Amino acid sequence: MRFSIIIPLAPERNCEVKESAENLDFGKKDYEVIIVEGKNPSLNRNKGSEKAKGEILCFLDDDAKIEKDILKKADKFFKEHDVDILGGPQLTPNDDKYFAKTSGYAMSDFFCTAGMSNRYKKARVNLDANENDLTSAICFLKKDVFKKLKGFNLNLFPGEDPEFFYRAKKKGYKIGYTPEIFIYHRRRETLKGLWRQFFNYGFTRVKKERALGNKINLLYLLPSFFIIYLILLLPLMTLNFVFLIPLLIYVLLILISSIKQVIRYKDLKAAFLLPFIYPLIHLSYGFGLLKGLMKN
């Protein structure tokens, strides 16, 4: 068997991706779909891999949809390129609601999520990809490589996938990224949900780096530095209004980025919400990272 599709399913959710995963344009005897239900997605994926019969594992998130030819494209890529792990972007579905869709526009912008923006848009093919480019929402990898790496870290969620890809890269395994292999992935539908998502990303970033014995990259610390700057801004302004300049520059960049994304996605309605989504994502990530630094 060529592929084993493994879907970790949260107990309270429906497996939206199941329908598209079971109706792919690929030989029915050449792939299987394994659904493992449980609260810990890392454990679900690891359990699924133990049952898998395929040479290549494919991890998919449950709240998503894939194209019929995804296995054909993955099969072709593995045959044409020397990679051990392969992934692509998770795109915002066209039928997502206003808030969810608009947050997806922001997440795909470099100003919002830096190098991780490749996870949320179709970027260029990269045969030397890393943890910033891929997510476990859609990921193909050779079964023997997954076994050698001993699967996902059960103590990390979210953050288990960048930690896994980092370890794989460190061990010398080759990671590829292609825009041709993608998944339509639901975004958070509420402000609270989006805040919690990126707060948890920041919090587990600290856990991930500490688990690996790494220092936290300055890039990830920038949102937290910005929060500290905002806290100190009022007393600093009593000394000199020049300290207001960084905030004004930040607001200008938000406006420019918002206009750029409105034009890119041809969605004028997004212009009213995008200027608020950028700081929401930055601040929630920064607060999460600060909490992680205090607790871990």
N, C-alpha and C positions, 0 to 999 in steps of 0.2 A: 504493500500500500504506500502511496506517495505522500499523502497529507493526512494529518489528524487535526481537525479544528477543535479547539478547546475553549469553552465559554464559561467563565466564572459567573455564577448567578447569585445576586443578593436575594435573601429570602423574601423580602417585601416587594420584589419587582417582577414584572413580566419579562420573558426573554424575547425582546423585540427582534433581535438579530437572527433568531432561530429560523424563521421563514426563508429569508434570503440565503442563509448558510446551507440550508437543506436542498436548495434548488439552483445549484451552480452548473455552469456549462463546463462540466468536467466528468470524466467517467465515474459512475456511481460506485464502482468497486475500487476506485483509486483514492477515495477519501471518506472519512468518517466524521461525524459530529459528536463531540462529548460535552455534555453539560454537567457541571459540578456545582451544586448549591451549597452556600455557606456564607458566613459573615466575613471571613478573611479571604479576599480574592487571591492572595499569594498562595495560601494553602490550597484553594480550589484549583489553581493552575498546576501546582505541583502534583496534586492527586490525579488530575486529568492526564498529566504526562506519563504517569505510571501505568495508566490503562491504554495509552496510545499505541497503535500498531503502525502508524505512518513513519516514514523516514524523516519527514519534516513536520514540525509542530507549527500550528497557526493559532495564536491567541487573539481572541476578539472580545470586546466589551459587549455586555448584554443589551444596552440601550442604544442600538445602532443598526445600520443597514449597509450591506456591501453589494457591489456589482457582480453580475453573473460570471464575468470572465476573470475574476480576481485570481483564481488558482492557476489558470492558463498563463497569466502574466507573471505570477510568482515562479512557476515552473520554468518558464522561459528565462527569467532573470537569473535564477540559480544555475542554469545550464550555460549561460553566456558569460557570467561573471564569477570570479572566485570570491564569494562571500559566505560567511557562516550564519549571519543574522541579517534579516531584511525587513524593512518597514517603510511606511509612507505616512502621509498626513491624515489627520482626522478632521474632516471638513464639516462645516455647519450645514445641517439639512435645510433645504428650501422651505419646508413646512414648519420649521421652528417658530415659536411665537416671537413677538416684537423684541422683548427684553433679551431672550436667549439668542436670537439671531444677531442683534446689535452687539452683544458681548462677544460673539464669535468674530465679528469684524475687528474688534479691538484686539483680541487675542492673536489674530493673524498679522498684526502690525509690529514691526521691529521695535518701535518706541515703547510699546506696551510690554512685550515679553522677550525682547532682545533675541538672541540666537534661537530661543525656544519657539519663536514664531513659525519656524519651519514645520513644527508639529501641526499647525493649524491652517496651512496654505500649501499650494503646490509650488515647491521650490525646485531647484535643479537637481539632477541625478548626482549623488555623492557616494563614491565607493570607499570613502574614508569618514563615514558618519560617526557620530558619538551620541552620548546620552541626551544632548540637547535636541537632536533631530527626531528621535523615535519615542514612541510610547507603547505600552502593552495593550492599548486599545486596538491596535492592528500590528501584529509582529509575527514574522516567520523565522524559524531557526531550526537548525539541524538537531535532531533528537539527541544524538550522542554528545553534542556540544552542551545542550541543556543539562544532561546528566553529569558531565564533567564539572560544570559550574555549580552543581547541587541546587539548581532551581532558584526561586525567588526567596528573598529574606522574609521570614514570617513575621518579624517584628516591625516591619515597615509597611505602612499604608496611610496615605499615598506615599510615593517616593520609592516604592519597591522596584519600579522599572528603571529609573535612572541609575540606581545602585547596581542593578543587575547588568545593565549595559556598560557601566564603568568597569565592573569586574571583568566582563568579557573582553573589553578593549585592553585592559591591563594584562590579561593572559595572552594577548596576541591574536585573538579572534577578529576576523574582518567583518565590519558592519556596513551594510549598504542602505541607501535611502533612494527611493524613486517616487516621483509624483504620480506614476501610473498605478500604484497600488495604494488605494485609499479607502477610508471608511467614512460614512456619514454618521457623525456622533452627536447625540443630543447635548445641548448646553444647559446650564442651570437656568431655570425659568424665573427665579426671583432674586432680588438684591441680596437677601439673606443667604440664599444658596450659593451665589457667586462669591460673596464675602467668605463664607465658610470654606469653599473650595480652595481659594488662594491663601487664606490664613493657614490651612492645613499644609499646603505646599511649602510655605515658609517655615512652619514648625518642623516638618519632617526633613526639610533640607538640612537642618542642624543635626538631627538624628542620623541622617544618611552619612554626612561628612565625618561625624564623630565615630560612627561604626567602622568607617574605612580608615580612620586615623588621619584624615585630611584637614587642612585649614579651609575655612570658608572663603571662596573666591570673592574679591571685592565687588564684582558685579552683583552678586546676590545680596550683598550688604547695603547697596545703594538705597533701596526703599526704606530701610531702617534708619539710615543716616538722614534721609529726608524727613522722617517723622521727628527725629531729635531736633533737626533744624526748625521745623514748624513750632515745636514746643518752646524753643528759645527765641523765636522770631519777635515776639512782643517786647521783651526786655532789650533785645538787640536793637530794635528800631528806636528805642529811647536814646540810644547812643548815636546812631546814624541810619538814615533811610536807605543807605547803600545796601544794607542787608536784605532789603526787599527785592533786589534785582533778581536773585536766583528764583524766587517764587514767580515773578513776572515772566521770566524766560520759560519756566515750566508751563505756565498757563498758555503762553504763546505756542509752545510746541504741541500742547494738547489740541489747540484750535487748528493748527496746521495739519496734524495727524488725523483729526476728525474729518476735516474737509477732504483729505486725500482718500480716506476709506469710503466716504460717501460717494466720491467720484468712481473709485475702483469697483464698488459693488452696485453702483447706480441705484442707491436707495436713499432718497432725500429724507425720509422719516427718521433715519438713523442719526441725522445731524442734531436732533434735539436731545438725544440720550448719550451719544458717544462722549461728549466732553465730561460727563460724570462717571462713565465706565472706567476710563483710564486711571483717575486717582483712586477709584474704589479698588481696582486690582492692585495698584502699587501699594496703597496703604494697608490693605488686608494682608498682603504678602509680608510687608515690613513688620507689622504687629505680630504676625505668626512667627517670624524669624526671631524677633526680640524675645517672645515668650519661650521659644526653643532654646535660646542662649541662656535664659535664666533658669530653665528647668533641667537642661541636659548637661 
